[in-house]
Amino acid sequence: MRFGIDIAQQRMAWHELLDRALFAEQAGFEGAWGFDHFQPLYGEGPGNCFEGMTTLAALASSTARIRLGLLVTGVTYRHPSILASQAVTVDNISQGRFDLALGAAWFEPEHAALGIGFPPRRERFDRLEESLEVITSLMTGEPVSFEGKHYRLQEAQMLPVPVQRPHPPIWIGGSGRRRTLPIVARWADAWHAFDPPEIYRDLSRALDSLAEDAGRDPSSILRASSISLSEPWDQVRATIDALEKVGVSYLVCWWPTEGYERLEHFTTHILPQYATGGPSLPRP
């Protein structure tokens, strides 16, 4: 099992966020994950919330080993050509430590508050699929023309190319059988879902079939989920065991409300029991 940590870049000052990332790197977490929102998701009232991609660029220049990503980047917030440029920038600054995690977006109140269009669900998934085509094409470094329903490019070219070739690992988040899993089967190097183990197992089996239908080896898609560290330690271990049994090999740990003392216990007494390296993240 491999572990990342959700550093949750909200309701704190910049130096506190940087401290979280540096702690995670020193403690042995493989990845530090933020979220892609412009307002706090939790707690009452207004508060600090740092923009995701620029936050990753700053963290990339301040860290040396830990991988960085946003779980997940909503395709409604940016034109895919802009997101492609941001992703390549972070990948170069980090020297190949960036994971590109994408989703169809979901938080309608934030879109309304900021004046960002929030299309119907079907269109958001259509945009996700087109975004994947645009982003991966632009990362070749070659001129790209694209004519989709929602996005159009005309001899567009972006340089430099990513450090990770042909592109950073693509993560897709979500559990929907009708749209999300087929997109995962076609595009993803890693799939992330929050579901309980028994549901995750069934979804993972469905993904296996879809991947085979798409001409891919199902084992090439890493299975990831998330876990709370605020439960009793016996329950934390039981949850890790149950998710590992259904094929999960990467867990994103939510930053515990109890703070650093709780994390230090986890990294000292629990993480070493499970963090045996595991299979490396499949590269495209």
C-alpha positions as CSV (number, residue, x, y, z in Angstrom):
1,M,0.0,0.0,0.0
2,R,1.2,3.5,-0.8
3,F,0.0,6.7,0.9
4,G,-0.6,10.3,0.0
5,I,-1.9,13.1,2.2
6,D,-4.6,15.6,1.6
7,I,-3.1,18.9,2.7
8,A,-6.4,20.8,2.1
9,Q,-5.3,24.3,1.2
10,Q,-8.1,26.2,3.0
11,R,-8.5,28.3,6.2
12,M,-4.8,28.6,6.8
13,A,-1.9,30.9,6.0
14,W,0.6,30.1,3.3
15,H,3.4,29.2,5.8
16,E,1.1,26.6,7.4
17,L,0.3,25.0,4.1
18,L,4.0,24.8,3.2
19,D,4.7,23.3,6.6
20,R,2.1,20.6,5.8
21,A,3.8,19.7,2.5
22,L,7.3,19.6,4.0
23,F,6.1,17.5,6.9
24,A,4.4,15.0,4.5
25,E,7.6,14.8,2.4
26,Q,9.8,14.2,5.5
27,A,7.3,11.7,7.0
28,G,7.4,9.4,3.9
29,F,4.1,10.1,2.2
30,E,4.3,9.5,-1.6
31,G,2.0,12.4,-2.6
32,A,0.6,15.7,-1.3
33,W,-2.8,16.4,-2.6
34,G,-4.8,19.7,-2.7
35,F,-8.2,20.3,-4.0
36,D,-9.5,22.4,-6.9
37,H,-11.7,25.0,-5.3
38,F,-11.7,28.8,-4.8
39,Q,-13.6,28.9,-1.6
40,P,-13.4,26.8,1.6
41,L,-15.4,23.6,1.4
42,Y,-15.6,23.0,5.1
43,G,-16.3,25.2,8.2
44,E,-18.4,28.3,8.6
45,G,-18.1,31.6,6.9
46,P,-15.4,33.0,4.6
47,G,-11.7,32.0,4.9
48,N,-8.5,31.6,3.0
49,C,-8.4,29.3,0.0
50,F,-5.4,29.2,-2.3
51,E,-5.9,28.5,-6.0
52,G,-4.8,24.9,-6.8
53,M,-2.5,24.9,-9.7
54,T,-0.5,28.0,-8.6
55,T,-0.2,26.4,-5.2
56,L,1.3,23.3,-6.7
57,A,3.8,25.3,-8.6
58,A,4.9,27.0,-5.4
59,L,5.1,23.7,-3.5
60,A,7.0,22.1,-6.4
61,S,9.8,24.7,-6.0
62,S,9.9,24.1,-2.2
63,T,10.0,20.3,-2.1
64,A,12.3,17.7,-3.5
65,R,10.7,14.3,-3.5
66,I,7.0,14.2,-2.9
67,R,4.6,14.0,-5.8
68,L,1.9,16.8,-6.2
69,G,-1.6,16.9,-7.5
70,L,-5.2,18.2,-7.0
71,L,-7.9,15.6,-6.3
72,V,-9.5,16.4,-8.6
73,T,-9.3,19.3,-11.1
74,G,-12.7,20.3,-12.3
75,V,-12.8,20.7,-16.1
76,T,-15.4,23.5,-15.9
77,Y,-12.9,26.0,-14.2
78,R,-10.4,26.3,-17.1
79,H,-10.2,25.9,-20.8
80,P,-8.3,22.6,-21.4
81,S,-5.5,24.3,-23.3
82,I,-4.9,26.6,-20.3
83,L,-5.0,23.6,-17.9
84,A,-2.5,21.8,-20.2
85,S,-0.1,24.7,-20.0
86,Q,-0.4,24.9,-16.2
87,A,0.1,21.1,-15.9
88,V,3.2,21.2,-18.1
89,T,4.6,24.1,-16.0
90,V,4.1,22.3,-12.7
91,D,5.6,19.1,-14.2
92,N,8.7,21.0,-15.3
93,I,9.1,22.9,-12.0
94,S,8.8,19.7,-10.0
95,Q,11.0,17.7,-12.4
96,G,8.4,15.2,-13.1
97,R,6.5,14.9,-9.8
98,F,3.1,16.0,-11.0
99,D,-0.1,13.9,-11.2
100,L,-2.9,15.3,-13.4
101,A,-6.2,14.3,-11.7
102,L,-9.4,15.3,-13.6
103,G,-13.1,15.2,-12.9
104,A,-16.3,16.6,-14.3
105,A,-16.8,19.1,-11.4
106,W,-19.7,19.0,-9.0
107,F,-19.9,22.0,-6.7
108,E,-22.6,24.1,-8.3
109,P,-22.9,26.8,-5.5
110,E,-19.2,27.8,-6.0
111,H,-19.8,28.1,-9.8
112,A,-22.8,30.4,-9.2
113,A,-21.0,32.5,-6.7
114,L,-18.0,33.1,-8.9
115,G,-19.9,33.5,-12.2
116,I,-18.6,30.3,-13.7
117,G,-20.9,28.4,-16.0
118,F,-22.1,25.1,-14.6
119,P,-23.4,23.0,-17.5
120,P,-25.8,20.0,-17.1
121,R,-24.2,16.7,-16.0
122,R,-24.1,15.2,-19.5
123,E,-22.3,18.3,-20.9
124,R,-19.8,18.3,-18.1
125,F,-18.8,14.7,-18.9
126,D,-18.6,15.5,-22.6
127,R,-16.3,18.3,-21.7
128,L,-14.2,16.0,-19.6
129,E,-13.7,13.6,-22.5
130,E,-12.9,16.4,-24.9
131,S,-10.5,18.0,-22.3
132,L,-8.5,14.7,-22.1
133,E,-8.1,14.7,-25.9
134,V,-7.0,18.3,-26.0
135,I,-4.6,18.1,-23.1
136,T,-2.9,14.9,-24.2
137,S,-2.6,16.2,-27.7
138,L,-1.1,19.5,-26.7
139,M,1.5,17.7,-24.5
140,T,3.1,16.1,-27.5
141,G,4.6,19.5,-28.3
142,E,3.4,19.2,-31.9
143,P,0.9,21.6,-33.6
144,V,-2.7,20.5,-32.8
145,S,-6.0,21.2,-34.6
146,F,-9.0,19.9,-32.8
147,E,-12.7,20.3,-33.7
148,G,-15.0,19.2,-30.8
149,K,-18.4,20.1,-29.7
150,H,-17.1,22.3,-26.9
151,Y,-13.5,23.1,-27.7
152,R,-11.6,24.0,-30.9
153,L,-7.9,24.4,-31.6
154,Q,-6.3,25.7,-34.7
155,E,-2.6,24.8,-35.2
156,A,-2.1,25.2,-31.4
157,Q,1.4,24.4,-30.1
158,M,2.7,24.4,-26.6
159,L,6.3,24.1,-25.4
160,P,8.1,22.9,-23.4
161,V,6.8,19.3,-23.3
162,P,6.3,17.6,-19.9
163,V,9.2,16.0,-18.1
164,Q,7.1,12.9,-17.8
165,R,6.5,11.4,-21.3
166,P,4.2,11.3,-23.0
167,H,2.4,13.2,-20.2
168,P,2.0,13.1,-16.4
169,P,0.0,10.2,-15.0
170,I,-3.7,10.9,-15.5
171,W,-6.0,10.2,-12.5
172,I,-9.8,10.2,-12.9
173,G,-12.1,10.5,-9.9
174,G,-15.6,9.2,-9.5
175,S,-17.8,6.2,-9.3
176,G,-20.5,6.6,-12.0
177,R,-20.9,3.5,-14.0
178,R,-22.4,5.1,-17.1
179,R,-19.9,7.9,-17.8
180,T,-17.1,7.9,-15.3
181,L,-15.9,4.3,-15.4
182,P,-15.8,4.2,-19.3
183,I,-13.7,7.3,-19.2
184,V,-11.4,5.8,-16.6
185,A,-11.1,2.6,-18.7
186,R,-10.0,4.6,-21.8
187,W,-7.8,7.3,-20.3
188,A,-6.7,6.8,-16.7
189,D,-3.5,5.6,-15.2
190,A,-5.1,5.8,-11.8
191,W,-8.7,5.7,-10.6
192,H,-9.8,7.2,-7.3
193,A,-13.2,6.6,-5.6
194,F,-14.5,7.0,-2.1
195,D,-16.8,4.0,-1.9
196,P,-17.0,1.4,0.9
197,P,-15.0,-1.7,0.2
198,E,-17.9,-3.9,-0.9
199,I,-19.1,-1.3,-3.4
200,Y,-15.5,-0.5,-4.5
201,R,-14.9,-4.2,-5.3
202,D,-17.9,-4.3,-7.6
203,L,-17.0,-1.0,-9.3
204,S,-13.4,-2.3,-9.8
205,R,-14.7,-5.5,-11.4
206,A,-16.8,-3.4,-13.8
207,L,-13.8,-1.3,-14.6
208,D,-11.8,-4.4,-15.4
209,S,-14.3,-5.4,-18.0
210,L,-14.5,-1.9,-19.5
211,A,-10.7,-1.7,-19.7
212,E,-10.6,-5.0,-21.5
213,D,-13.2,-3.8,-24.0
214,A,-11.1,-0.7,-24.5
215,G,-8.1,-2.9,-25.3
216,R,-6.2,-2.2,-22.1
217,D,-4.8,-4.4,-19.4
218,P,-7.0,-3.7,-16.3
219,S,-3.9,-4.1,-14.1
220,S,-2.4,-1.0,-15.7
221,I,-4.9,1.2,-13.9
222,L,-3.9,1.9,-10.3
223,R,-6.9,1.7,-7.8
224,A,-6.9,4.5,-5.2
225,S,-9.2,5.6,-2.4
226,S,-9.2,7.8,0.7
227,I,-9.2,7.2,4.4
228,S,-9.8,9.1,7.6
229,L,-7.1,9.1,10.3
230,S,-9.4,10.4,13.0
231,E,-11.1,7.0,13.6
232,P,-9.7,4.7,16.4
233,W,-6.5,3.1,15.2
234,D,-7.9,-0.4,15.1
235,Q,-10.6,0.9,12.7
236,V,-8.0,2.7,10.6
237,R,-6.1,-0.6,10.3
238,A,-9.3,-2.5,9.5
239,T,-10.2,0.0,6.8
240,I,-6.8,-0.2,5.2
241,D,-7.0,-4.0,5.2
242,A,-10.4,-4.1,3.7
243,L,-9.5,-1.7,0.9
244,E,-6.3,-3.5,0.2
245,K,-8.3,-6.8,-0.1
246,V,-10.5,-5.3,-2.9
247,G,-7.5,-4.1,-4.9
248,V,-6.8,-0.6,-3.6
249,S,-3.0,0.1,-3.6
250,Y,-3.0,3.8,-2.9
251,L,-4.7,5.7,-0.1
252,V,-5.0,9.4,0.3
253,C,-5.2,10.2,4.0
254,W,-7.4,13.1,5.0
255,W,-5.5,15.6,7.2
256,P,-6.8,14.8,10.7
257,T,-8.5,17.5,12.7
258,E,-6.4,16.4,15.7
259,G,-3.3,17.7,13.8
260,Y,0.4,16.8,13.7
261,E,0.4,14.5,16.8
262,R,-2.1,12.2,15.2
263,L,-0.2,12.2,12.0
264,E,3.1,11.5,13.7
265,H,1.5,8.4,15.4
266,F,0.3,7.2,12.0
267,T,3.6,7.7,10.3
268,T,5.5,6.1,13.2
269,H,3.3,3.1,14.1
270,I,1.0,2.3,11.1
271,L,2.4,3.6,7.8
272,P,5.6,1.4,8.1
273,Q,3.4,-1.7,8.5
274,Y,1.8,-1.1,5.1
275,A,4.1,1.1,3.0
276,T,6.1,-1.6,1.4
277,G,6.4,0.2,-1.9
278,G,3.8,-1.8,-3.8
279,P,3.4,-1.7,-7.5
280,S,4.7,1.5,-9.1
281,L,2.1,3.8,-10.7
282,P,1.6,2.7,-14.2
283,R,3.0,5.1,-16.7
284,P,1.3,5.8,-20.0
